[in-house]
Amino acid sequence: LPRRQKEALAHYAAGLEAYRGQRWQAALKQFGLAQGLLPEEEPSRVMAERCRAYQTSPPGEDWDDE
């Protein structure tokens, strides 16, 4: 993989870890960095949207991160 893609994947993975821990701001930062490297990729954009939604309306205790 090209270096740029590897870096984007690393940021996405870090964002996913933060997302699963309900650390929305940290996840948003990582997804944003991934988007900055590969703006055409959709997963980071979608996950950032989810984070913003959860910041406004946090999930319940029965939340499943899938």
N, C-alpha and C positions, 0 to 999 in steps of 0.2 A: 504494500500500500504506500502511496505517496505520503510524505511527512505531514502535509496539511490535513489529510484525511485521518491519519493516526492521531494527531492532536485533537481533531474534532471528536473522534470516537472516545478519547480519554476524557474530554470535557463532558460528553454525553453520559458516559458511565458514572462520572462523579455527580452529575446532575440527577441521574436516576437513583443513586444511593441516597442523596439528600432528599429527593422526592419521597422515597420509601420511608424515610425517617420523619416525614412531614416538616422538613426544614425548607419551607417554600422559598425564602429569599436566597438561600444558598443554592438551591436548585435552579432558580431563575438565572442567577449569575452564570452558572456552568452551562445551562442551555443557551444562554446568550452568547457565550464565548464560542460554543460549537457552531451556532448560526453565523457568527462573524467569519468563521473559517470556511464554512460550506453553506452559504445562504440558500442554495437551491434544495437542501435536504429538508424534508417535512417533519421528521420525528421530533427534532428539537423545538420547532415552532409549536407543534401540537402539545408537547409536554409543558412548554412555557405557558400556554393558554390555560392548561389545567391548573398549574401552580397559581396563576393570577386568580382563577375562579375560587380555588381553595383558600386563598388569602382573604377573600371577601366573605366566603361562606365555608368555613372549615367542615371537613367531613365528620361524620359521627364516629362513635367508638367502634362500631362494627365495620369500619372502613377496610376495604381490601385494595391493596395497591396495584392490582392488576388492571 
